[in-house]
Amino acid sequence: MTNPLLVIDSLHVAARRDGARRELLRDVSLDIAAGEIAGLVGESGSGKSMLGSAIGGLLPRACAPTSGRVLWRGRDLLQAAEVELAALRGAQIAYVFQEPMTALNPTLRLGRQLTDVIRRHGTGADATATALKLLADVRIEDPQQVFDAWPHQLSGGMRQRVLIAMAFSCRPALIVADEPTTALDVTVQAQVLTLLLALAREHGTAVLLISHDISVIRRACETVHVMYAGRIVERGPTAAVLGAPRHPYTRALLDCLPGRAQPKARLTALPPAGAAMPGCAFRARCPAAFERCEQEPPLGATSATGAAACWLNHRSESASHEGTTE
């Protein structure tokens, strides 16, 4: 990838509690190109939202990066002052969060919230006219009515459309969409996701779509990064990774999809995660674990464009090589 928009390089994030330090993100690396729709998938608690927050300097106070870099157009955001990050957020990197009712200010009308964002980043346009056009762009039939409304007067789907309008208000280069459809019913989920992706492609905006729903990632994303226990365990083109997964965790996520089950058969479910242990974090849950899994595997290449952090790939390659030399 030449001149990627965002480069996360060996990022570690830790939290300190009761005098003990706990690593939340471990050696995370990923790149996003301009206009790319990238997915980040994993179970709840795997570190997806933590990574999304780290990009824009939105980590909770109890958490802090301990090493690594977050490069935005070559500038390390971990070294940036808060005033620089505040100017970047919204203007170049925007967010669409999971629950619109908590992302929107309940004490301000929606029009005020939209125009405040537009004026803050100094687009020079008529803020009210721009806001009304944005509301129309997200397929709201009566933009003026929504402009004058309070957040509690709208449905969840309508509030999420307002957040999408807000995210696009300053034409950012990247939108971090953190579980943007989870709080919505299935029909509205599809509408909101289709709208978000259509606007991103229309404006050439890159998207990092964070989701626990692997079927959403399959439908929406060009590339996918699979996260487990704070680490990227597999990545590559979506069709390749989900069509022929090389990490047992990715296979397990796919096996949990209801569409893979036979009628009246029990759904596959992952066993609960065990305590932290050295080596591969997934080995206590992995049916294919063997002795070498007691060492932590690197995120090694499985193809020209894909990689997986699993010793099984190294073992199969070694066996294939030995068979050839014999």
C-alpha positions as protocol buffer text, in pm:
chain_id: "A"
residue {
  index: 1
  type: MET
  ca { x: 0 y: 0 z: 0 }
}
residue {
  index: 2
  type: THR
  ca { x: 157 y: 332 z: -105 }
}
residue {
  index: 3
  type: ASN
  ca { x: 105 y: 635 z: 118 }
}
residue {
  index: 4
  type: PRO
  ca { x: -175 y: 496 z: 339 }
}
residue {
  index: 5
  type: LEU
  ca { x: -403 y: 745 z: 510 }
}
residue {
  index: 6
  type: LEU
  ca { x: -375 y: 581 z: 852 }
}
residue {
  index: 7
  type: VAL
  ca { x: -99 y: 355 z: 982 }
}
residue {
  index: 8
  type: ILE
  ca { x: -124 y: 193 z: 1325 }
}
residue {
  index: 9
  type: ASP
  ca { x: 218 y: 49 z: 1403 }
}
residue {
  index: 10
  type: SER
  ca { x: 275 y: -197 z: 1690 }
}
residue {
  index: 11
  type: LEU
  ca { x: 34 y: -17 z: 1922 }
}
residue {
  index: 12
  type: HIS
  ca { x: 16 y: -124 z: 2287 }
}
residue {
  index: 13
  type: VAL
  ca { x: -244 y: 22 z: 2526 }
}
residue {
  index: 14
  type: ALA
  ca { x: -258 y: -60 z: 2897 }
}
residue {
  index: 15
  type: ALA
  ca { x: -473 y: 26 z: 3197 }
}
residue {
  index: 16
  type: ARG
  ca { x: -351 y: 46 z: 3556 }
}
residue {
  index: 17
  type: ARG
  ca { x: -583 y: -66 z: 3835 }
}
residue {
  index: 18
  type: ASP
  ca { x: -505 y: -135 z: 4200 }
}
residue {
  index: 19
  type: GLY
  ca { x: -135 y: -100 z: 4125 }
}
residue {
  index: 20
  type: ALA
  ca { x: -141 y: -366 z: 3852 }
}
residue {
  index: 21
  type: ARG
  ca { x: -105 y: -302 z: 3479 }
}
residue {
  index: 22
  type: ARG
  ca { x: -323 y: -485 z: 3229 }
}
residue {
  index: 23
  type: GLU
  ca { x: -254 y: -479 z: 2857 }
}
residue {
  index: 24
  type: LEU
  ca { x: -569 y: -406 z: 2658 }
}
residue {
  index: 25
  type: LEU
  ca { x: -420 y: -377 z: 2308 }
}
residue {
  index: 26
  type: ARG
  ca { x: -113 y: -580 z: 2217 }
}
residue {
  index: 27
  type: ASP
  ca { x: 109 y: -510 z: 1919 }
}
residue {
  index: 28
  type: VAL
  ca { x: -177 y: -393 z: 1696 }
}
residue {
  index: 29
  type: SER
  ca { x: -84 y: -291 z: 1341 }
}
residue {
  index: 30
  type: LEU
  ca { x: -313 y: -201 z: 1050 }
}
residue {
  index: 31
  type: ASP
  ca { x: -319 y: 33 z: 750 }
}
residue {
  index: 32
  type: ILE
  ca { x: -613 y: 207 z: 585 }
}
residue {
  index: 33
  type: ALA
  ca { x: -587 y: 367 z: 241 }
}
residue {
  index: 34
  type: ALA
  ca { x: -784 y: 667 z: 121 }
}
residue {
  index: 35
  type: GLY
  ca { x: -1136 y: 558 z: 27 }
}
residue {
  index: 36
  type: GLU
  ca { x: -1094 y: 205 z: 169 }
}
residue {
  index: 37
  type: ILE
  ca { x: -1380 y: 34 z: 355 }
}
residue {
  index: 38
  type: ALA
  ca { x: -1203 y: -172 z: 622 }
}
residue {
  index: 39
  type: GLY
  ca { x: -1364 y: -395 z: 884 }
}
residue {
  index: 40
  type: LEU
  ca { x: -1262 y: -472 z: 1242 }
}
residue {
  index: 41
  type: VAL
  ca { x: -1445 y: -773 z: 1383 }
}
residue {
  index: 42
  type: GLY
  ca { x: -1436 y: -968 z: 1707 }
}
residue {
  index: 43
  type: GLU
  ca { x: -1636 y: -1054 z: 2017 }
}
residue {
  index: 44
  type: SER
  ca { x: -1743 y: -795 z: 2273 }
}
residue {
  index: 45
  type: GLY
  ca { x: -1443 y: -715 z: 2490 }
}
residue {
  index: 46
  type: SER
  ca { x: -1185 y: -801 z: 2224 }
}
residue {
  index: 47
  type: GLY
  ca { x: -1053 y: -443 z: 2208 }
}
residue {
  index: 48
  type: LYS
  ca { x: -1225 y: -314 z: 1894 }
}
residue {
  index: 49
  type: SER
  ca { x: -1373 y: 4 z: 2042 }
}
residue {
  index: 50
  type: MET
  ca { x: -1052 y: 65 z: 2236 }
}
residue {
  index: 51
  type: LEU
  ca { x: -861 y: 67 z: 1908 }
}
residue {
  index: 52
  type: GLY
  ca { x: -1115 y: 297 z: 1744 }
}
residue {
  index: 53
  type: SER
  ca { x: -1088 y: 541 z: 2035 }
}
residue {
  index: 54
  type: ALA
  ca { x: -708 y: 533 z: 2025 }
}
residue {
  index: 55
  type: ILE
  ca { x: -707 y: 660 z: 1666 }
}
residue {
  index: 56
  type: GLY
  ca { x: -864 y: 993 z: 1757 }
}
residue {
  index: 57
  type: GLY
  ca { x: -714 y: 1030 z: 2104 }
}
residue {
  index: 58
  type: LEU
  ca { x: -1041 y: 937 z: 2278 }
}
residue {
  index: 59
  type: LEU
  ca { x: -911 y: 672 z: 2517 }
}
residue {
  index: 60
  type: PRO
  ca { x: -1056 y: 673 z: 2871 }
}
residue {
  index: 61
  type: ARG
  ca { x: -837 y: 843 z: 3130 }
}
residue {
  index: 62
  type: ALA
  ca { x: -751 y: 511 z: 3293 }
}
residue {
  index: 63
  type: CYS
  ca { x: -595 y: 386 z: 2969 }
}
residue {
  index: 64
  type: ALA
  ca { x: -285 y: 501 z: 2787 }
}
residue {
  index: 65
  type: PRO
  ca { x: -69 y: 394 z: 2493 }
}
residue {
  index: 66
  type: THR
  ca { x: 257 y: 247 z: 2620 }
}
residue {
  index: 67
  type: SER
  ca { x: 434 y: 203 z: 2286 }
}
residue {
  index: 68
  type: GLY
  ca { x: 376 y: 210 z: 1913 }
}
residue {
  index: 69
  type: ARG
  ca { x: 254 y: 478 z: 1673 }
}
residue {
  index: 70
  type: VAL
  ca { x: -72 y: 604 z: 1521 }
}
residue {
  index: 71
  type: LEU
  ca { x: 34 y: 778 z: 1202 }
}
residue {
  index: 72
  type: TRP
  ca { x: -216 y: 1007 z: 1030 }
}
residue {
  index: 73
  type: ARG
  ca { x: -77 y: 1115 z: 694 }
}
residue {
  index: 74
  type: GLY
  ca { x: 265 y: 1057 z: 843 }
}
residue {
  index: 75
  type: ARG
  ca { x: 204 y: 1252 z: 1169 }
}
residue {
  index: 76
  type: ASP
  ca { x: 217 y: 1049 z: 1492 }
}
residue {
  index: 77
  type: LEU
  ca { x: -104 y: 1134 z: 1674 }
}
residue {
  index: 78
  type: LEU
  ca { x: 28 y: 984 z: 1999 }
}
residue {
  index: 79
  type: GLN
  ca { x: 272 y: 1276 z: 2009 }
}
residue {
  index: 80
  type: ALA
  ca { x: 9 y: 1540 z: 1921 }
}
residue {
  index: 81
  type: ALA
  ca { x: -125 y: 1792 z: 2172 }
}
residue {
  index: 82
  type: GLU
  ca { x: -494 y: 1781 z: 2262 }
}
residue {
  index: 83
  type: VAL
  ca { x: -560 y: 2108 z: 2078 }
}
residue {
  index: 84
  type: GLU
  ca { x: -426 y: 1948 z: 1759 }
}
residue {
  index: 85
  type: LEU
  ca { x: -636 y: 1635 z: 1810 }
}
residue {
  index: 86
  type: ALA
  ca { x: -948 y: 1845 z: 1875 }
}
residue {
  index: 87
  type: ALA
  ca { x: -895 y: 2025 z: 1545 }
}
residue {
  index: 88
  type: LEU
  ca { x: -846 y: 1692 z: 1367 }
}
residue {
  index: 89
  type: ARG
  ca { x: -1158 y: 1523 z: 1508 }
}
residue {
  index: 90
  type: GLY
  ca { x: -1462 y: 1599 z: 1298 }
}
residue {
  index: 91
  type: ALA
  ca { x: -1265 y: 1779 z: 1029 }
}
residue {
  index: 92
  type: GLN
  ca { x: -1044 y: 1488 z: 915 }
}
residue {
  index: 93
  type: ILE
  ca { x: -1140 y: 1193 z: 1137 }
}
residue {
  index: 94
  type: ALA
  ca { x: -1507 y: 1161 z: 1230 }
}
residue {
  index: 95
  type: TYR
  ca { x: -1695 y: 908 z: 1443 }
}
residue {
  index: 96
  type: VAL
  ca { x: -2033 y: 737 z: 1426 }
}
residue {
  index: 97
  type: PHE
  ca { x: -2095 y: 573 z: 1762 }
}
residue {
  index: 98
  type: GLN
  ca { x: -2306 y: 275 z: 1863 }
}
residue {
  index: 99
  type: GLU
  ca { x: -2577 y: 447 z: 2066 }
}
residue {
  index: 100
  type: PRO
  ca { x: -2696 y: 777 z: 1915 }
}
residue {
  index: 101
  type: MET
  ca { x: -2890 y: 880 z: 2224 }
}
residue {
  index: 102
  type: THR
  ca { x: -2570 y: 901 z: 2428 }
}
residue {
  index: 103
  type: ALA
  ca { x: -2365 y: 1049 z: 2140 }
}
residue {
  index: 104
  type: LEU
  ca { x: -2611 y: 1337 z: 2093 }
}
residue {
  index: 105
  type: ASN
  ca { x: -2657 y: 1613 z: 2352 }
}
residue {
  index: 106
  type: PRO
  ca { x: -3011 y: 1578 z: 2493 }
}
residue {
  index: 107
  type: THR
  ca { x: -3019 y: 1946 z: 2596 }
}
residue {
  index: 108
  type: LEU
  ca { x: -2965 y: 2090 z: 2246 }
}
residue {
  index: 109
  type: ARG
  ca { x: -3183 y: 2080 z: 1938 }
}
residue {
  index: 110
  type: LEU
  ca { x: -3038 y: 1873 z: 1655 }
}
residue {
  index: 111
  type: GLY
  ca { x: -2994 y: 2171 z: 1424 }
}
residue {
  index: 112
  type: ARG
  ca { x: -2781 y: 2347 z: 1687 }
}
residue {
  index: 113
  type: GLN
  ca { x: -2561 y: 2040 z: 1724 }
}
residue {
  index: 114
  type: LEU
  ca { x: -2507 y: 2011 z: 1348 }
}
residue {
  index: 115
  type: THR
  ca { x: -2436 y: 2379 z: 1294 }
}
residue {
  index: 116
  type: ASP
  ca { x: -2195 y: 2389 z: 1591 }
}
residue {
  index: 117
  type: VAL
  ca { x: -1981 y: 2119 z: 1423 }
}
residue {
  index: 118
  type: ILE
  ca { x: -1990 y: 2296 z: 1086 }
}
residue {
  index: 119
  type: ARG
  ca { x: -1896 y: 2634 z: 1236 }
}
residue {
  index: 120
  type: ARG
  ca { x: -1626 y: 2488 z: 1462 }
}
residue {
  index: 121
  type: HIS
  ca { x: -1429 y: 2359 z: 1167 }
}
residue {
  index: 122
  type: GLY
  ca { x: -1477 y: 2676 z: 965 }
}
residue {
  index: 123
  type: THR
  ca { x: -1605 y: 2550 z: 633 }
}
residue {
  index: 124
  type: GLY
  ca { x: -1710 y: 2904 z: 540 }
}
residue {
  index: 125
  type: ALA
  ca { x: -2052 y: 2790 z: 424 }
}
residue {
  index: 126
  type: ASP
  ca { x: -2394 y: 2889 z: 556 }
}
residue {
  index: 127
  type: ALA
  ca { x: -2411 y: 2646 z: 849 }
}
residue {
  index: 128
  type: THR
  ca { x: -2791 y: 2621 z: 855 }
}
residue {
  index: 129
  type: ALA
  ca { x: -2820 y: 2559 z: 479 }
}
residue {
  index: 130
  type: THR
  ca { x: -2538 y: 2306 z: 496 }
}
residue {
  index: 131
  type: ALA
  ca { x: -2703 y: 2124 z: 786 }
}
residue {
  index: 132
  type: LEU
  ca { x: -3038 y: 2102 z: 607 }
}
residue {
  index: 133
  type: LYS
  ca { x: -2869 y: 1966 z: 296 }
}
residue {
  index: 134
  type: LEU
  ca { x: -2685 y: 1706 z: 503 }
}
residue {
  index: 135
  type: LEU
  ca { x: -3014 y: 1592 z: 657 }
}
residue {
  index: 136
  type: ALA
  ca { x: -3160 y: 1558 z: 309 }
}
residue {
  index: 137
  type: ASP
  ca { x: -2850 y: 1364 z: 198 }
}
residue {
  index: 138
  type: VAL
  ca { x: -2916 y: 1102 z: 468 }
}
residue {
  index: 139
  type: ARG
  ca { x: -3268 y: 1049 z: 327 }
}
residue {
  index: 140
  type: ILE
  ca { x: -3462 y: 1243 z: 590 }
}
residue {
  index: 141
  type: GLU
  ca { x: -3790 y: 1346 z: 429 }
}
residue {
  index: 142
  type: ASP
  ca { x: -3848 y: 1664 z: 630 }
}
residue {
  index: 143
  type: PRO
  ca { x: -3503 y: 1811 z: 713 }
}
residue {
  index: 144
  type: GLN
  ca { x: -3647 y: 2127 z: 872 }
}
residue {
  index: 145
  type: GLN
  ca { x: -3860 y: 1928 z: 1115 }
}
residue {
  index: 146
  type: VAL
  ca { x: -3559 y: 1719 z: 1224 }
}
residue {
  index: 147
  type: PHE
  ca { x: -3339 y: 2031 z: 1237 }
}
residue {
  index: 148
  type: ASP
  ca { x: -3581 y: 2183 z: 1492 }
}
residue {
  index: 149
  type: ALA
  ca { x: -3631 y: 1860 z: 1691 }
}
residue {
  index: 150
  type: TRP
  ca { x: -3480 y: 1741 z: 2020 }
}
residue {
  index: 151
  type: PRO
  ca { x: -3295 y: 1405 z: 2014 }
}
residue {
  index: 152
  type: HIS
  ca { x: -3561 y: 1229 z: 2225 }
}
residue {
  index: 153
  type: GLN
  ca { x: -3828 y: 1311 z: 1965 }
}
residue {
  index: 154
  type: LEU
  ca { x: -3669 y: 1089 z: 1701 }
}
residue {
  index: 155
  type: SER
  ca { x: -3648 y: 712 z: 1660 }
}
residue {
  index: 156
  type: GLY
  ca { x: -3314 y: 533 z: 1696 }
}
residue {
  index: 157
  type: GLY
  ca { x: -3278 y: 499 z: 1320 }
}
residue {
  index: 158
  type: MET
  ca { x: -3346 y: 870 z: 1263 }
}
residue {
  index: 159
  type: ARG
  ca { x: -3099 y: 969 z: 1536 }
}
residue {
  index: 160
  type: GLN
  ca { x: -2835 y: 750 z: 1373 }
}
residue {
  index: 161
  type: ARG
  ca { x: -2899 y: 923 z: 1039 }
}
residue {
  index: 162
  type: VAL
  ca { x: -2836 y: 1256 z: 1213 }
}
residue {
  index: 163
  type: LEU
  ca { x: -2506 y: 1123 z: 1349 }
}
residue {
  index: 164
  type: ILE
  ca { x: -2408 y: 1011 z: 998 }
}
residue {
  index: 165
  type: ALA
  ca { x: -2494 y: 1357 z: 865 }
}
residue {
  index: 166
  type: MET
  ca { x: -2281 y: 1508 z: 1141 }
}
residue {
  index: 167
  type: ALA
  ca { x: -1992 y: 1275 z: 1059 }
}
residue {
  index: 168
  type: PHE
  ca { x: -1996 y: 1384 z: 693 }
}
residue {
  index: 169
  type: SER
  ca { x: -2053 y: 1752 z: 772 }
}
residue {
  index: 170
  type: CYS
  ca { x: -1688 y: 1852 z: 726 }
}
residue {
  index: 171
  type: ARG
  ca { x: -1602 y: 1598 z: 455 }
}
residue {
  index: 172
  type: PRO
  ca { x: -1354 y: 1396 z: 667 }
}
residue {
  index: 173
  type: ALA
  ca { x: -1103 y: 1161 z: 507 }
}
residue {
  index: 174
  type: LEU
  ca { x: -1184 y: 880 z: 757 }
}
residue {
  index: 175
  type: ILE
  ca { x: -1494 y: 779 z: 949 }
}
residue {
  index: 176
  type: VAL
  ca { x: -1463 y: 539 z: 1242 }
}
residue {
  index: 177
  type: ALA
  ca { x: -1804 y: 369 z: 1264 }
}
residue {
  index: 178
  type: ASP
  ca { x: -1815 y: 187 z: 1597 }
}
residue {
  index: 179
  type: GLU
  ca { x: -2102 y: -65 z: 1593 }
}
residue {
  index: 180
  type: PRO
  ca { x: -2323 y: 192 z: 1416 }
}
residue {
  index: 181
  type: THR
  ca { x: -2622 y: -40 z: 1371 }
}
residue {
  index: 182
  type: THR
  ca { x: -2622 y: -254 z: 1688 }
}
residue {
  index: 183
  type: ALA
  ca { x: -2892 y: -54 z: 1870 }
}
residue {
  index: 184
  type: LEU
  ca { x: -3132 y: -70 z: 1572 }
}
residue {
  index: 185
  type: ASP
  ca { x: -3379 y: -331 z: 1451 }
}
residue {
  index: 186
  type: VAL
  ca { x: -3275 y: -551 z: 1159 }
}
residue {
  index: 187
  type: THR
  ca { x: -3458 y: -361 z: 883 }
}
residue {
  index: 188
  type: VAL
  ca { x: -3328 y: -22 z: 998 }
}
residue {
  index: 189
  type: GLN
  ca { x: -2977 y: -168 z: 1042 }
}
residue {
  index: 190
  type: ALA
  ca { x: -2961 y: -253 z: 672 }
}
residue {
  index: 191
  type: GLN
  ca { x: -3090 y: 91 z: 570 }
}
residue {
  index: 192
  type: VAL
  ca { x: -2842 y: 280 z: 789 }
}
residue {
  index: 193
  type: LEU
  ca { x: -2545 y: 67 z: 684 }
}
residue {
  index: 194
  type: THR
  ca { x: -2633 y: 102 z: 314 }
}
residue {
  index: 195
  type: LEU
  ca { x: -2665 y: 478 z: 358 }
}
residue {
  index: 196
  type: LEU
  ca { x: -2332 y: 511 z: 539 }
}
residue {
  index: 197
  type: LEU
  ca { x: -2142 y: 312 z: 277 }
}
residue {
  index: 198
  type: ALA
  ca { x: -2312 y: 488 z: -17 }
}
residue {
  index: 199
  type: LEU
  ca { x: -2213 y: 830 z: 120 }
}
residue {
  index: 200
  type: ALA
  ca { x: -1858 y: 710 z: 190 }
}
residue {
  index: 201
  type: ARG
  ca { x: -1815 y: 589 z: -167 }
}
residue {
  index: 202
  type: GLU
  ca { x: -1974 y: 904 z: -307 }
}
residue {
  index: 203
  type: HIS
  ca { x: -1732 y: 1129 z: -117 }
}
residue {
  index: 204
  type: GLY
  ca { x: -1428 y: 899 z: -135 }
}
residue {
  index: 205
  type: THR
  ca { x: -1422 y: 870 z: 244 }
}
residue {
  index: 206
  type: ALA
  ca { x: -1238 y: 582 z: 410 }
}
residue {
  index: 207
  type: VAL
  ca { x: -1432 y: 388 z: 674 }
}
residue {
  index: 208
  type: LEU
  ca { x: -1319 y: 169 z: 961 }
}
residue {
  index: 209
  type: LEU
  ca { x: -1633 y: -33 z: 1037 }
}
residue {
  index: 210
  type: ILE
  ca { x: -1617 y: -189 z: 1383 }
}
residue {
  index: 211
  type: SER
  ca { x: -1860 y: -475 z: 1444 }
}
residue {
  index: 212
  type: HIS
  ca { x: -1907 y: -803 z: 1627 }
}
residue {
  index: 213
  type: ASP
  ca { x: -2130 y: -916 z: 1339 }
}
residue {
  index: 214
  type: ILE
  ca { x: -1916 y: -1097 z: 1084 }
}
residue {
  index: 215
  type: SER
  ca { x: -2202 y: -1104 z: 831 }
}
residue {
  index: 216
  type: VAL
  ca { x: -2209 y: -720 z: 832 }
}
residue {
  index: 217
  type: ILE
  ca { x: -1834 y: -712 z: 771 }
}
residue {
  index: 218
  type: ARG
  ca { x: -1865 y: -965 z: 488 }
}
residue {
  index: 219
  type: ARG
  ca { x: -2132 y: -754 z: 317 }
}
residue {
  index: 220
  type: ALA
  ca { x: -1970 y: -413 z: 361 }
}
residue {
  index: 221
  type: CYS
  ca { x: -1591 y: -431 z: 374 }
}
residue {
  index: 222
  type: GLU
  ca { x: -1309 y: -474 z: 124 }
}
residue {
  index: 223
  type: THR
  ca { x: -1056 y: -576 z: 390 }
}
residue {
  index: 224
  type: VAL
  ca { x: -1102 y: -726 z: 736 }
}
residue {
  index: 225
  type: HIS
  ca { x: -899 y: -734 z: 1056 }
}
residue {
  index: 226
  type: VAL
  ca { x: -1003 y: -1001 z: 1307 }
}
residue {
  index: 227
  type: MET
  ca { x: -933 y: -908 z: 1670 }
}
residue {
  index: 228
  type: TYR
  ca { x: -911 y: -1138 z: 1971 }
}
residue {
  index: 229
  type: ALA
  ca { x: -794 y: -1052 z: 2324 }
}
residue {
  index: 230
  type: GLY
  ca { x: -659 y: -714 z: 2219 }
}
residue {
  index: 231
  type: ARG
  ca { x: -460 y: -842 z: 1923 }
}
residue {
  index: 232
  type: ILE
  ca { x: -513 y: -870 z: 1546 }
}
residue {
  index: 233
  type: VAL
  ca { x: -510 y: -1245 z: 1480 }
}
residue {
  index: 234
  type: GLU
  ca { x: -597 y: -1242 z: 1109 }
}
residue {
  index: 235
  type: ARG
  ca { x: -623 y: -985 z: 832 }
}
residue {
  index: 236
  type: GLY
  ca { x: -651 y: -961 z: 455 }
}
residue {
  index: 237
  type: PRO
  ca { x: -908 y: -912 z: 178 }
}
residue {
  index: 238
  type: THR
  ca { x: -1253 y: -990 z: 315 }
}
residue {
  index: 239
  type: ALA
  ca { x: -1342 y: -1249 z: 53 }
}
residue {
  index: 240
  type: ALA
  ca { x: -1015 y: -1438 z: 112 }
}
residue {
  index: 241
  type: VAL
  ca { x: -1022 y: -1425 z: 493 }
}
residue {
  index: 242
  type: LEU
  ca { x: -1388 y: -1523 z: 532 }
}
residue {
  index: 243
  type: GLY
  ca { x: -1383 y: -1761 z: 237 }
}
residue {
  index: 244
  type: ALA
  ca { x: -1081 y: -1958 z: 359 }
}
residue {
  index: 245
  type: PRO
  ca { x: -994 y: -1848 z: 717 }
}
residue {
  index: 246
  type: ARG
  ca { x: -647 y: -1941 z: 840 }
}
residue {
  index: 247
  type: HIS
  ca { x: -699 y: -1873 z: 1211 }
}
residue {
  index: 248
  type: PRO
  ca { x: -917 y: -2105 z: 1427 }
}
residue {
  index: 249
  type: TYR
  ca { x: -1082 y: -1803 z: 1590 }
}
residue {
  index: 250
  type: THR
  ca { x: -1199 y: -1669 z: 1253 }
}
residue {
  index: 251
  type: ARG
  ca { x: -1336 y: -2014 z: 1167 }
}
residue {
  index: 252
  type: ALA
  ca { x: -1512 y: -2027 z: 1505 }
}
residue {
  index: 253
  type: LEU
  ca { x: -1677 y: -1688 z: 1444 }
}
residue {
  index: 254
  type: LEU
  ca { x: -1804 y: -1809 z: 1107 }
}
residue {
  index: 255
  type: ASP
  ca { x: -1933 y: -2134 z: 1259 }
}
residue {
  index: 256
  type: CYS
  ca { x: -2143 y: -1929 z: 1502 }
}
residue {
  index: 257
  type: LEU
  ca { x: -2347 y: -1777 z: 1218 }
}
residue {
  index: 258
  type: PRO
  ca { x: -2708 y: -1906 z: 1231 }
}
residue {
  index: 259
  type: GLY
  ca { x: -2714 y: -1950 z: 853 }
}
residue {
  index: 260
  type: ARG
  ca { x: -2457 y: -2229 z: 883 }
}
residue {
  index: 261
  type: ALA
  ca { x: -2672 y: -2440 z: 1114 }
}
residue {
  index: 262
  type: GLN
  ca { x: -2894 y: -2722 z: 997 }
}
residue {
  index: 263
  type: PRO
  ca { x: -3267 y: -2693 z: 1076 }
}
residue {
  index: 264
  type: LYS
  ca { x: -3337 y: -2778 z: 1443 }
}
residue {
  index: 265
  type: ALA
  ca { x: -2963 y: -2828 z: 1508 }
}
residue {
  index: 266
  type: ARG
  ca { x: -2794 y: -2661 z: 1804 }
}
residue {
  index: 267
  type: LEU
  ca { x: -2603 y: -2345 z: 1715 }
}
residue {
  index: 268
  type: THR
  ca { x: -2226 y: -2353 z: 1747 }
}
residue {
  index: 269
  type: ALA
  ca { x: -2104 y: -2139 z: 2035 }
}
residue {
  index: 270
  type: LEU
  ca { x: -1756 y: -2046 z: 2148 }
}
residue {
  index: 271
  type: PRO
  ca { x: -1666 y: -2171 z: 2496 }
}
residue {
  index: 272
  type: PRO
  ca { x: -1603 y: -1897 z: 2753 }
}
residue {
  index: 273
  type: ALA
  ca { x: -1260 y: -1737 z: 2753 }
}
residue {
  index: 274
  type: GLY
  ca { x: -1016 y: -1868 z: 3010 }
}
residue {
  index: 275
  type: ALA
  ca { x: -774 y: -1677 z: 3228 }
}
residue {
  index: 276
  type: ALA
  ca { x: -479 y: -1495 z: 3073 }
}
residue {
  index: 277
  type: MET
  ca { x: -196 y: -1731 z: 2986 }
}
residue {
  index: 278
  type: PRO
  ca { x: 135 y: -1719 z: 2805 }
}
residue {
  index: 279
  type: GLY
  ca { x: 144 y: -1809 z: 2437 }
}
residue {
  index: 280
  type: CYS
  ca { x: -153 y: -1792 z: 2201 }
}
residue {
  index: 281
  type: ALA
  ca { x: -445 y: -1628 z: 2384 }
}
residue {
  index: 282
  type: PHE
  ca { x: -694 y: -1848 z: 2197 }
}
residue {
  index: 283
  type: ARG
  ca { x: -532 y: -2186 z: 2271 }
}
residue {
  index: 284
  type: ALA
  ca { x: -758 y: -2277 z: 2567 }
}
residue {
  index: 285
  type: ARG
  ca { x: -1058 y: -2244 z: 2333 }
}
residue {
  index: 286
  type: CYS
  ca { x: -895 y: -2391 z: 2023 }
}
residue {
  index: 287
  type: PRO
  ca { x: -964 y: -2754 z: 1922 }
}
residue {
  index: 288
  type: ALA
  ca { x: -647 y: -2759 z: 1711 }
}
residue {
  index: 289
  type: ALA
  ca { x: -403 y: -2633 z: 1979 }
}
residue {
  index: 290
  type: PHE
  ca { x: -71 y: -2818 z: 2012 }
}
residue {
  index: 291
  type: GLU
  ca { x: 253 y: -2779 z: 2206 }
}
residue {
  index: 292
  type: ARG
  ca { x: 395 y: -2484 z: 2015 }
}
residue {
  index: 293
  type: CYS
  ca { x: 86 y: -2276 z: 2096 }
}
residue {
  index: 294
  type: GLU
  ca { x: 240 y: -2218 z: 2439 }
}
residue {
  index: 295
  type: GLN
  ca { x: 455 y: -1961 z: 2256 }
}
residue {
  index: 296
  type: GLU
  ca { x: 286 y: -1648 z: 2120 }
}
residue {
  index: 297
  type: PRO
  ca { x: 263 y: -1675 z: 1739 }
}
residue {
  index: 298
  type: PRO
  ca { x: 360 y: -1382 z: 1515 }
}
residue {
  index: 299
  type: LEU
  ca { x: 114 y: -1231 z: 1268 }
}
residue {
  index: 300
  type: GLY
  ca { x: 276 y: -1413 z: 978 }
}
residue {
  index: 301
  type: ALA
  ca { x: 195 y: -1394 z: 608 }
}
residue {
  index: 302
  type: THR
  ca { x: -42 y: -1659 z: 473 }
}
residue {
  index: 303
  type: SER
  ca { x: -59 y: -1512 z: 123 }
}
residue {
  index: 304
  type: ALA
  ca { x: 61 y: -1206 z: -65 }
}
residue {
  index: 305
  type: THR
  ca { x: -210 y: -996 z: 103 }
}
residue {
  index: 306
  type: GLY
  ca { x: -317 y: -1192 z: 413 }
}
residue {
  index: 307
  type: ALA
  ca { x: -171 y: -1285 z: 751 }
}
residue {
  index: 308
  type: ALA
  ca { x: -271 y: -1490 z: 1056 }
}
residue {
  index: 309
  type: ALA
  ca { x: -123 y: -1527 z: 1404 }
}
residue {
  index: 310
  type: CYS
  ca { x: -141 y: -1907 z: 1426 }
}
residue {
  index: 311
  type: TRP
  ca { x: 129 y: -2174 z: 1449 }
}
residue {
  index: 312
  type: LEU
  ca { x: -89 y: -2412 z: 1245 }
}
residue {
  index: 313
  type: ASN
  ca { x: 3 y: -2219 z: 931 }
}
residue {
  index: 314
  type: HIS
  ca { x: 375 y: -2258 z: 1005 }
}
residue {
  index: 315
  type: ARG
  ca { x: 331 y: -2628 z: 1080 }
}
residue {
  index: 316
  type: SER
  ca { x: 141 y: -2696 z: 756 }
}
residue {
  index: 317
  type: GLU
  ca { x: 399 y: -2502 z: 557 }
}
residue {
  index: 318
  type: SER
  ca { x: 682 y: -2696 z: 722 }
}
residue {
  index: 319
  type: ALA
  ca { x: 511 y: -3030 z: 654 }
}
residue {
  index: 320
  type: SER
  ca { x: 452 y: -2933 z: 291 }
}
residue {
  index: 321
  type: HIS
  ca { x: 814 y: -2829 z: 254 }
}
residue {
  index: 322
  type: GLU
  ca { x: 940 y: -3153 z: 411 }
}
residue {
  index: 323
  type: GLY
  ca { x: 717 y: -3358 z: 180 }
}
residue {
  index: 324
  type: THR
  ca { x: 862 y: -3176 z: -122 }
}
residue {
  index: 325
  type: THR
  ca { x: 1223 y: -3229 z: -19 }
}
residue {
  index: 326
  type: GLU
  ca { x: 1170 y: -3597 z: 39 }
}
